[in-house]
Amino acid sequence: MIVSGRFADRIGKLRLVIAAAAGAAVFFCLLPLARSAGPLLALQALNAGWVAVAMTIPMVMVQEEAPGGAGATSALYGSAFTIAALLAGAVTGVTAAAVGYGNVFWVCAVLSAVSAGLLLARVRR
């Protein structure tokens, strides 16, 4: 997470978040194809990279949008993350029941790609 902060200063926060969303899409595409411990362990480096960015940089971006409200922003971000985790569990369960557990990763890949596209659209605004 500390390294992601260093990269954010160099290449830009939004660019780093876009790269993390794209990395998440790649991770979720490769995950169902990994059939042994070696590839699964190698994929964890990519997983750790996008999670580190997703857990830190967006909160900093929100705090910059609301100067003077860092405490409120942190509380809002923490609450939103908790609710998102609960919703993600429910969506995962429904998706697994509808299309099978192995296909949940493809759905995650599509959602990650959509988020990267939406972030790219923000850059072009």
Z-matrix of the N, CA and C atoms (Angstrom, degrees):
N
C 1 1.450
C 2 1.525 1 110.75
N 3 1.312 2 116.05 1 -36.11
C 4 1.467 3 119.74 2 177.83
C 5 1.522 4 110.26 3 -65.67
N 6 1.318 5 116.67 4 -40.27
C 7 1.463 6 120.92 5 179.33
C 8 1.523 7 110.32 6 -63.90
N 9 1.334 8 117.29 7 -37.83
C 10 1.466 9 118.98 8 179.70
C 11 1.522 10 111.14 9 -64.21
N 12 1.339 11 117.46 10 -33.37
C 13 1.461 12 120.60 11 175.36
C 14 1.514 13 112.01 12 -64.79
N 15 1.318 14 116.27 13 -38.98
C 16 1.474 15 120.41 14 177.10
C 17 1.526 16 111.17 15 -64.34
N 18 1.348 17 116.09 16 -44.04
C 19 1.461 18 119.48 17 179.00
C 20 1.522 19 111.12 18 -66.16
N 21 1.324 20 117.54 19 -35.12
C 22 1.460 21 121.16 20 -179.69
C 23 1.519 22 111.09 21 -61.30
N 24 1.334 23 116.23 22 -37.89
C 25 1.459 24 119.52 23 178.74
C 26 1.523 25 111.42 24 -67.85
N 27 1.305 26 116.90 25 -31.94
C 28 1.470 27 120.88 26 -176.44
C 29 1.525 28 113.24 27 -83.56
N 30 1.334 29 117.04 28 -45.47
C 31 1.471 30 118.69 29 -173.09
C 32 1.523 31 113.65 30 -107.88
N 33 1.296 32 117.43 31 -8.07
C 34 1.461 33 121.03 32 179.48
C 35 1.516 34 111.65 33 103.67
N 36 1.318 35 114.84 34 139.66
C 37 1.464 36 120.47 35 -176.15
C 38 1.524 37 112.57 36 -65.48
N 39 1.312 38 116.30 37 -46.65
C 40 1.463 39 119.32 38 -177.25
C 41 1.527 40 110.84 39 -65.65
N 42 1.305 41 117.41 40 -40.79
C 43 1.472 42 120.24 41 176.98
C 44 1.520 43 111.14 42 -61.02
N 45 1.319 44 116.62 43 -39.93
C 46 1.463 45 120.63 44 179.72
C 47 1.525 46 111.06 45 -67.14
N 48 1.316 47 117.39 46 -39.25
C 49 1.463 48 120.83 47 178.19
C 50 1.531 49 109.91 48 -67.40
N 51 1.321 50 118.15 49 -38.71
C 52 1.467 51 121.40 50 176.15
C 53 1.528 52 109.93 51 -62.45
N 54 1.329 53 116.68 52 -44.11
C 55 1.461 54 120.46 53 177.91
C 56 1.528 55 110.99 54 -62.50
N 57 1.331 56 117.15 55 -37.38
C 58 1.468 57 120.72 56 178.15
C 59 1.526 58 110.69 57 -65.86
N 60 1.325 59 117.72 58 -41.54
C 61 1.469 60 120.74 59 178.42
C 62 1.529 61 110.34 60 -64.47
N 63 1.324 62 116.46 61 -40.71
C 64 1.470 63 119.85 62 176.72
C 65 1.529 64 110.17 63 -66.28
N 66 1.328 65 116.89 64 -40.17
C 67 1.465 66 120.72 65 176.74
C 68 1.514 67 111.89 66 -62.14
N 69 1.325 68 116.96 67 -37.22
C 70 1.464 69 121.13 68 176.94
C 71 1.518 70 110.33 69 -64.37
N 72 1.327 71 116.99 70 -41.99
C 73 1.466 72 120.53 71 178.72
C 74 1.530 73 110.35 72 -61.83
N 75 1.320 74 116.34 73 -43.88
C 76 1.476 75 120.34 74 178.25
C 77 1.526 76 110.05 75 -63.56
N 78 1.322 77 116.72 76 -44.82
C 79 1.462 78 120.92 77 179.49
C 80 1.525 79 110.83 78 -56.93
N 81 1.334 80 116.98 79 -49.11
C 82 1.458 81 120.29 80 -177.27
C 83 1.528 82 112.27 81 -69.39
N 84 1.336 83 118.02 82 -26.11
C 85 1.466 84 120.30 83 174.40
C 86 1.529 85 111.31 84 -72.70
N 87 1.314 86 117.01 85 -37.76
C 88 1.460 87 120.93 86 -177.62
C 89 1.526 88 113.11 87 -81.32
N 90 1.311 89 117.80 88 -26.11
C 91 1.461 90 121.60 89 -175.20
C 92 1.536 91 113.57 90 -57.62
N 93 1.330 92 119.88 91 -47.06
C 94 1.466 93 117.90 92 -179.87
C 95 1.533 94 113.41 93 -68.27
N 96 1.323 95 116.99 94 -17.76
C 97 1.461 96 120.73 95 -178.76
C 98 1.521 97 112.80 96 -85.60
N 99 1.321 98 117.42 97 -16.37
C 100 1.469 99 121.84 98 -179.81
C 101 1.526 100 108.52 99 -76.60
N 102 1.327 101 116.37 100 122.21
C 103 1.466 102 120.95 101 -174.98
C 104 1.517 103 114.10 102 -113.87
N 105 1.345 104 117.73 103 -0.12
C 106 1.463 105 119.61 104 -179.92
C 107 1.529 106 109.27 105 -142.83
N 108 1.333 107 114.44 106 173.61
C 109 1.462 108 119.48 107 -175.32
C 110 1.529 109 112.69 108 -64.72
N 111 1.302 110 118.70 109 -37.98
C 112 1.471 111 121.52 110 -178.04
C 113 1.518 112 113.33 111 -57.47
N 114 1.332 113 117.98 112 -57.08
C 115 1.468 114 119.11 113 178.33
C 116 1.526 115 113.19 114 -61.94
N 117 1.320 116 116.98 115 -35.91
C 118 1.468 117 119.24 116 178.46
C 119 1.525 118 111.15 117 -63.76
N 120 1.320 119 116.47 118 -41.68
C 121 1.468 120 119.75 119 177.68
C 122 1.524 121 111.32 120 -66.47
N 123 1.322 122 117.29 121 -38.86
C 124 1.466 123 120.43 122 178.40
C 125 1.530 124 110.76 123 -64.46
N 126 1.316 125 116.80 124 -36.85
C 127 1.468 126 120.27 125 179.14
C 128 1.521 127 111.95 126 -67.29
N 129 1.307 128 117.57 127 -22.59
C 130 1.466 129 119.98 128 -179.08
C 131 1.524 130 112.25 129 -65.81
N 132 1.334 131 117.60 130 -25.96
C 133 1.471 132 119.75 131 175.51
C 134 1.534 133 109.86 132 -65.01
N 135 1.329 134 116.25 133 -44.32
C 136 1.469 135 120.26 134 177.30
C 137 1.525 136 110.28 135 -64.93
N 138 1.318 137 116.66 136 -41.72
C 139 1.460 138 121.83 137 178.13
C 140 1.528 139 110.66 138 -59.91
N 141 1.325 140 116.47 139 -47.14
C 142 1.468 141 120.44 140 -179.61
C 143 1.528 142 110.97 141 -62.34
N 144 1.316 143 117.14 142 -36.87
C 145 1.463 144 120.64 143 -179.45
C 146 1.514 145 112.85 144 -64.24
N 147 1.329 146 116.96 145 -50.05
C 148 1.463 147 117.53 146 -177.06
C 149 1.520 148 111.52 147 -72.69
N 150 1.332 149 117.67 148 -32.70
C 151 1.464 150 119.45 149 178.04
C 152 1.529 151 110.80 150 -67.26
N 153 1.333 152 116.66 151 -40.31
C 154 1.472 153 119.91 152 179.55
C 155 1.523 154 111.00 153 -59.67
N 156 1.301 155 116.54 154 -41.32
C 157 1.463 156 120.12 155 178.77
C 158 1.527 157 110.28 156 -70.10
N 159 1.323 158 117.14 157 -45.84
C 160 1.466 159 120.92 158 -176.58
C 161 1.525 160 112.56 159 -64.76
N 162 1.315 161 117.17 160 -26.34
C 163 1.462 162 120.35 161 -178.34
C 164 1.533 163 113.20 162 -87.08
N 165 1.311 164 118.21 163 -13.78
C 166 1.463 165 119.20 164 -174.76
C 167 1.520 166 114.16 165 -120.93
N 168 1.288 167 117.95 166 -54.24
C 169 1.464 168 122.09 167 -169.16
C 170 1.533 169 112.87 168 -64.11
N 171 1.343 170 120.80 169 -43.99
C 172 1.468 171 118.22 170 -179.88
C 173 1.527 172 113.55 171 -59.96
N 174 1.332 173 117.65 172 -34.28
C 175 1.464 174 119.31 173 178.01
C 176 1.529 175 110.27 174 -64.99
N 177 1.312 176 117.11 175 -40.55
C 178 1.466 177 121.10 176 177.40
C 179 1.525 178 109.75 177 -63.17
N 180 1.332 179 116.32 178 -40.20
C 181 1.469 180 119.97 179 179.51
C 182 1.526 181 111.36 180 -63.87
N 183 1.327 182 116.96 181 -40.08
C 184 1.467 183 120.40 182 178.63
C 185 1.527 184 109.99 183 -67.41
N 186 1.324 185 117.28 184 -39.79
C 187 1.465 186 120.33 185 178.58
C 188 1.519 187 111.17 186 -62.95
N 189 1.323 188 117.38 187 -35.50
C 190 1.466 189 120.10 188 178.14
C 191 1.524 190 111.95 189 -69.51
N 192 1.331 191 116.95 190 -28.75
C 193 1.464 192 121.21 191 178.46
C 194 1.524 193 111.86 192 -73.58
N 195 1.353 194 116.31 193 -24.82
C 196 1.460 195 121.15 194 -178.59
C 197 1.521 196 109.59 195 -123.30
N 198 1.353 197 117.52 196 73.76
C 199 1.458 198 119.18 197 -177.93
C 200 1.526 199 111.51 198 -61.24
N 201 1.322 200 114.46 199 141.06
C 202 1.452 201 120.12 200 179.18
C 203 1.516 202 113.60 201 87.37
N 204 1.308 203 117.80 202 -6.76
C 205 1.457 204 120.80 203 -178.67
C 206 1.506 205 113.01 204 -119.53
N 207 1.328 206 116.92 205 39.24
C 208 1.463 207 120.37 206 -175.48
C 209 1.520 208 112.10 207 -60.30
N 210 1.322 209 118.49 208 -40.86
C 211 1.461 210 121.26 209 179.73
C 212 1.518 211 111.84 210 -65.40
N 213 1.318 212 115.66 211 -45.32
C 214 1.471 213 119.85 212 179.08
C 215 1.517 214 110.34 213 -65.49
N 216 1.316 215 116.75 214 -38.30
C 217 1.455 216 121.01 215 179.74
C 218 1.521 217 110.95 216 -64.99
N 219 1.325 218 116.88 217 -43.06
C 220 1.462 219 120.72 218 178.48
C 221 1.522 220 110.98 219 -62.65
N 222 1.324 221 116.91 220 -42.32
C 223 1.465 222 120.78 221 178.73
C 224 1.526 223 111.13 222 -64.82
N 225 1.329 224 116.64 223 -42.65
C 226 1.454 225 121.21 224 178.83
C 227 1.529 226 110.33 225 -63.21
N 228 1.317 227 116.57 226 -44.85
C 229 1.460 228 120.98 227 -179.28
C 230 1.526 229 110.28 228 -64.11
N 231 1.317 230 117.43 229 -42.81
C 232 1.464 231 120.98 230 179.09
C 233 1.520 232 111.86 231 -63.37
N 234 1.324 233 117.03 232 -42.62
C 235 1.465 234 120.96 233 178.43
C 236 1.520 235 110.97 234 -66.39
N 237 1.310 236 116.67 235 -42.97
C 238 1.466 237 120.47 236 179.63
C 239 1.523 238 110.50 237 -63.70
N 240 1.329 239 117.09 238 -37.85
C 241 1.464 240 120.22 239 179.50
C 242 1.520 241 110.74 240 -65.57
N 243 1.319 242 117.36 241 -40.95
C 244 1.467 243 121.38 242 179.08
C 245 1.525 244 110.72 243 -63.22
N 246 1.312 245 117.04 244 -45.09
C 247 1.465 246 120.98 245 179.25
C 248 1.528 247 110.00 246 -65.62
N 249 1.322 248 116.85 247 -39.80
C 250 1.466 249 120.24 248 178.00
C 251 1.522 250 111.26 249 -62.63
N 252 1.333 251 117.49 250 -39.21
C 253 1.460 252 120.71 251 178.41
C 254 1.532 253 110.81 252 -64.71
N 255 1.320 254 117.40 253 -40.05
C 256 1.464 255 120.75 254 176.98
C 257 1.531 256 111.40 255 -64.71
N 258 1.311 257 116.33 256 -44.62
C 259 1.468 258 119.96 257 178.39
C 260 1.520 259 111.46 258 -65.17
N 261 1.336 260 116.52 259 -38.40
C 262 1.465 261 120.06 260 179.31
C 263 1.517 262 111.21 261 -62.64
N 264 1.327 263 116.94 262 -39.13
C 265 1.461 264 119.92 263 176.95
C 266 1.514 265 111.60 264 -62.62
N 267 1.321 266 117.20 265 -42.86
C 268 1.464 267 121.33 266 178.62
C 269 1.526 268 111.18 267 -65.38
N 270 1.329 269 116.78 268 -44.24
C 271 1.466 270 120.44 269 179.51
C 272 1.526 271 110.21 270 -64.78
N 273 1.324 272 117.35 271 -38.64
C 274 1.463 273 120.72 272 177.93
C 275 1.522 274 110.41 273 -62.01
N 276 1.321 275 117.18 274 -44.94
C 277 1.456 276 120.55 275 178.77
C 278 1.514 277 113.00 276 -61.52
N 279 1.327 278 116.71 277 -45.24
C 280 1.464 279 121.06 278 179.57
C 281 1.527 280 110.13 279 -65.54
N 282 1.321 281 116.93 280 -42.77
C 283 1.462 282 120.84 281 179.69
C 284 1.524 283 110.80 282 -64.50
N 285 1.325 284 117.08 283 -43.72
C 286 1.463 285 120.53 284 179.23
C 287 1.523 286 111.10 285 -62.29
N 288 1.326 287 116.80 286 -39.78
C 289 1.461 288 120.20 287 178.57
C 290 1.528 289 111.38 288 -67.03
N 291 1.330 290 116.47 289 -35.01
C 292 1.464 291 120.33 290 -176.33
C 293 1.526 292 113.20 291 -81.03
N 294 1.325 293 117.91 292 -42.64
C 295 1.468 294 120.23 293 -172.37
C 296 1.527 295 113.76 294 -122.51
N 297 1.323 296 118.40 295 -0.69
C 298 1.459 297 120.97 296 -179.86
C 299 1.516 298 111.12 297 97.19
N 300 1.333 299 114.29 298 147.88
C 301 1.463 300 119.32 299 -174.66
C 302 1.528 301 112.60 300 -61.15
N 303 1.307 302 118.40 301 -40.54
C 304 1.470 303 121.16 302 -178.75
C 305 1.513 304 113.42 303 -61.97
N 306 1.322 305 116.36 304 -27.90
C 307 1.465 306 119.86 305 -179.36
C 308 1.522 307 113.09 306 -82.91
N 309 1.323 308 117.53 307 -9.65
C 310 1.462 309 120.47 308 176.71
C 311 1.529 310 110.13 309 -58.94
N 312 1.329 311 116.52 310 -36.94
C 313 1.463 312 119.98 311 -178.56
C 314 1.527 313 111.68 312 -66.09
N 315 1.333 314 116.93 313 -34.78
C 316 1.470 315 119.53 314 177.48
C 317 1.528 316 110.28 315 -68.83
N 318 1.312 317 116.78 316 -37.58
C 319 1.468 318 120.32 317 176.08
C 320 1.528 319 109.54 318 -63.10
N 321 1.331 320 116.70 319 -42.80
C 322 1.468 321 120.66 320 177.32
C 323 1.524 322 110.96 321 -61.58
N 324 1.329 323 116.51 322 -38.91
C 325 1.467 324 120.25 323 178.58
C 326 1.525 325 110.71 324 -62.78
N 327 1.322 326 116.28 325 -43.66
C 328 1.466 327 120.36 326 179.50
C 329 1.529 328 110.45 327 -64.16
N 330 1.326 329 116.63 328 -44.79
C 331 1.468 330 119.48 329 179.67
C 332 1.532 331 111.24 330 -63.92
N 333 1.317 332 117.51 331 -37.98
C 334 1.470 333 120.55 332 177.63
C 335 1.527 334 110.77 333 -66.41
N 336 1.323 335 116.67 334 -40.18
C 337 1.465 336 120.22 335 178.06
C 338 1.527 337 110.74 336 -65.45
N 339 1.323 338 117.02 337 -39.54
C 340 1.470 339 120.71 338 177.28
C 341 1.527 340 109.89 339 -62.97
N 342 1.338 341 117.05 340 -42.21
C 343 1.467 342 119.15 341 179.38
C 344 1.525 343 110.95 342 -64.76
N 345 1.324 344 117.26 343 -38.60
C 346 1.465 345 119.69 344 176.41
C 347 1.528 346 110.15 345 -62.94
N 348 1.329 347 116.68 346 -40.89
C 349 1.463 348 120.04 347 177.76
C 350 1.510 349 112.84 348 -63.91
N 351 1.318 350 116.92 349 -41.31
C 352 1.469 351 120.20 350 177.93
C 353 1.527 352 111.33 351 -65.05
N 354 1.319 353 116.50 352 -38.27
C 355 1.469 354 119.93 353 176.93
C 356 1.522 355 110.72 354 -66.32
N 357 1.332 356 116.75 355 -39.42
C 358 1.472 357 120.05 356 176.23
C 359 1.525 358 110.60 357 -62.14
N 360 1.323 359 116.72 358 -38.83
C 361 1.468 360 120.41 359 178.68
C 362 1.520 361 110.52 360 -63.30
N 363 1.335 362 116.30 361 -33.96
C 364 1.463 363 119.72 362 177.44
C 365 1.535 364 111.15 363 -66.09
N 366 1.323 365 116.40 364 -37.43
C 367 1.467 366 120.74 365 179.44
C 368 1.515 367 109.91 366 -63.11
N 369 1.320 368 116.85 367 -38.73
C 370 1.450 369 121.11 368 -175.84
C 371 1.512 370 114.08 369 -79.28
N 372 1.337 371 117.68 370 -7.85
C 373 1.465 372 122.18 371 178.75
C 374 1.469 373 111.77 372 -66.81
